[in-house]
Amino acid sequence: MIDEQLLELLACPICSTRPPVRQKENFLICTECKRGYRIIDGIPRMLPEDAVSQDEVEDEIGRN
């Protein structure tokens, strides 16, 4: 689980409006473009090249 104060500071690095993200299981999801960023060992991987589509997020969550 990501600390709430940290979560408030994080924003999608791809969207120009820098929208906030929300946590869903082991992902942070952009509230605007719906891309997902994995959380690995408690660390969000929020580089643009690490972003996955909404479909990929749902597929991975569904497998767990």
C-alpha positions as CSV (number, residue, x, y, z in Angstrom):
1,M,0.0,0.0,0.0
2,I,1.3,3.4,-1.0
3,D,1.4,6.1,1.8
4,E,-1.6,8.5,1.3
5,Q,0.6,11.6,1.5
6,L,2.9,10.2,-1.3
7,L,-0.2,9.2,-3.3
8,E,-1.4,12.8,-3.2
9,L,1.9,14.0,-4.7
10,L,2.0,11.6,-7.6
11,A,0.7,12.4,-11.0
12,C,0.6,10.8,-14.4
13,P,3.9,11.6,-16.2
14,I,2.3,11.2,-19.7
15,C,-0.7,13.5,-19.4
16,S,0.2,17.2,-19.8
17,T,-2.4,18.2,-17.2
18,R,-0.6,16.0,-14.6
19,P,-3.8,14.4,-13.3
20,P,-3.7,12.5,-10.0
21,V,-3.4,8.7,-9.8
22,R,-5.4,6.2,-7.7
23,Q,-4.2,2.9,-6.4
24,K,-5.8,-0.3,-7.5
25,E,-4.1,-3.4,-6.2
26,N,-0.5,-3.3,-7.4
27,F,-1.0,-0.5,-9.9
28,L,-1.4,3.3,-9.8
29,I,-4.0,4.3,-12.4
30,C,-4.2,7.7,-14.0
31,T,-7.6,9.3,-13.5
32,E,-7.5,10.8,-16.9
33,C,-5.9,8.5,-19.5
34,K,-6.4,5.3,-17.4
35,R,-2.9,4.1,-18.0
36,G,-1.5,1.9,-15.2
37,Y,1.9,2.0,-13.5
38,R,3.1,-1.1,-11.6
39,I,4.0,-1.0,-7.9
40,I,7.0,-3.3,-7.5
41,D,8.3,-4.0,-3.9
42,G,6.3,-1.0,-2.7
43,I,7.9,1.4,-5.3
44,P,5.8,2.9,-8.0
45,R,7.3,2.5,-11.5
46,M,6.1,5.8,-13.0
47,L,8.2,6.2,-16.1
48,P,6.3,6.8,-19.3
49,E,7.9,3.7,-20.9
50,D,6.6,1.6,-18.0
51,A,3.0,2.6,-18.5
52,V,0.5,-0.2,-19.4
53,S,-3.0,0.2,-21.0
54,Q,-6.2,-0.1,-19.0
55,D,-6.8,-3.5,-20.6
56,E,-3.4,-4.8,-19.5
57,V,-4.1,-3.6,-15.9
58,E,-7.5,-5.4,-15.9
59,D,-6.0,-8.6,-17.4
60,E,-3.3,-8.7,-14.8
61,I,-5.6,-8.0,-11.9
62,G,-8.0,-10.6,-13.1
63,R,-5.3,-13.2,-13.2
64,N,-4.6,-12.7,-9.4
